[in-house]
Amino acid sequence: MTVIVGLVHKGRVHLGADSAGVSGLQLTVRRDPKAFRNGPYALGFTTSFRMGQLLRFAFEPPQPTGDLDRFMVTTWTDALRACLRDGG
């Protein structure tokens, strides 16, 4: 199980996550974070540490433009999907 929490306090965003990697009954404390910044975004992930590596080091998120909802479900998501597809 992964825990990721976000909090907005006094105009600042705080994002945190646990550091566990779990497989069956085996737990490993990971050094790589499950929550981090990439450009103007605060990101968190679960399930795949490869996905987290790609989000952190390979994903080049586009800058927000126009209507934010439309941007996130089209331009941003298309760029993310391409990164994950290309990175395996």
MOSUL-V939011 format. One record per pair of residues at least 24 apart in sequence whose C-alpha atoms are under 10 Angstrom apart, sorted by sequence separation. I is the first residue (numbers start at 0). J is the second residue. If there is no record, write none. Layout:
I;J
I;J
This chain:
31;55
38;62
39;63
58;82
20;45
21;46
54;79
57;82
58;83
15;41
20;46
53;79
57;83
14;41
15;42
16;43
20;47
13;41
14;42
15;43
16;44
20;48
54;82
57;85
58;86
5;34
12;41
14;43
16;45
53;82
54;83
57;86
3;33
4;34
53;83
2;33
3;34
1;33
50;82
51;83
53;85
54;86
50;83
53;86
49;83
52;86
53;87
5;41
50;86
5;42
49;86
50;87
5;43
49;87
3;42
4;43
3;43
2;43
3;44
2;44
3;45
1;44
2;45
1;45
0;45
1;46
0;46
